[in-house]
Amino acid sequence: MRIVCIGGGPAGLYFALLMKKLHPAHSIRVIERNRPYDTFGWGVVFSDATMESMKVWDPETAAEIENAFNHWDDIEVWIKGTRQRTSGHGFVGIGRKKLLNILQARC
Ligand SMILES: Cc1cc2nc3c(=O)[nH]c(=O)nc-3n(C[C@H](O)[C@H](O)[C@H](O)COP(=O)(O)OP(=O)(O)OC[C@H]3O[C@@H](n4cnc5c(N)ncnc54)[C@H](O)[C@@H]3O)c2cc1C
């Protein structure tokens, strides 16, 4: 099967990567109008649950992302001098450009 994916953002790149892994005989072309290092400046956040899914589908990408991400868990809120601390907010954060470059390299 020949697949053309319009748009090489995170979704297009990850789709192409996983489709090729699942069906190596498929021909997959990703068409992106921007250059690899053009991107919007914000960061991307993934929950721990998302990272667990990524480890199942493509451990190599998950490992590269985890190496480049910052991880946090507990969140503290200070209100009028008292600290409120909650747990269970496992997240990783990365710059969007870095995430795209990891996915581009994997593809
Ligand atoms: C300020 C901000 C903060 C955000 N923070 C988060 C976050 O923390 N976590 C999170 O998960 N999401 C966040 N998002 C949402 C984020 O945009 C999406 O998660 C992510 O970018 C979606 O990826 P995508 O590949 O679906 O789309 P996009 O990233 O929009 O990628 C689409 C790609 O298609 C290309 N394209 C479009 N039309 C064409 C065409 N005709 N020909 C060729 N190429 C084309 C574009 O250039 C682009 O590269 C944030 C969004 C904003 C605006």
The ligand as an ORCA input file, in Angstrom:
! r2SCAN-3c Opt
* xyz 0 1
  C       0.216     27.242     22.731
  C      -0.049     25.763     22.526
  C       0.384     24.851     23.494
  C       0.138     23.495     23.337
  N       0.576     22.607     24.272
  C       0.354     21.286     24.117
  C       0.826     20.339     25.070
  O       1.451     20.695     26.065
  N       0.604     19.016     24.868
  C      -0.049     18.590     23.765
  O      -0.214     17.375     23.609
  N      -0.526     19.462     22.866
  C      -0.338     20.781     23.005
  N      -0.812     21.667     22.091
  C      -1.541     21.167     20.987
  C      -0.537     20.827     19.910
  O      -0.635     21.797     18.910
  C      -0.851     19.441     19.402
  O      -0.793     18.468     20.433
  C       0.097     18.994     18.326
  O       0.798     20.007     17.687
  C      -0.765     18.264     17.362
  O       0.067     17.663     16.427
  P      -0.429     17.408     14.978
  O       0.683     16.679     14.284
  O      -1.778     16.790     15.003
  O      -0.672     18.853     14.350
  P       0.393     20.005     14.044
  O       1.459     20.062     15.074
  O      -0.435     21.219     13.788
  O       1.083     19.529     12.697
  C       0.467     19.669     11.442
  C       1.580     19.831     10.432
  O       0.995     19.800      9.145
  C       1.673     20.751      8.338
  N       0.757     21.094      7.254
  C      -0.494     21.624      7.345
  N      -1.030     21.768      6.134
  C      -0.118     21.322      5.243
  C      -0.093     21.217      3.821
  N      -1.150     21.585      3.074
  N       1.016     20.715      3.232
  C       2.078     20.324      3.985
  N       2.122     20.395      5.327
  C       1.027     20.887      5.955
  C       1.970     21.896      9.274
  O       3.043     22.683      8.808
  C       2.320     21.145     10.564
  O       3.713     20.900     10.675
  C      -0.564     23.032     22.197
  C      -0.985     23.963     21.231
  C      -0.749     25.316     21.395
  C      -1.205     26.283     20.326
*
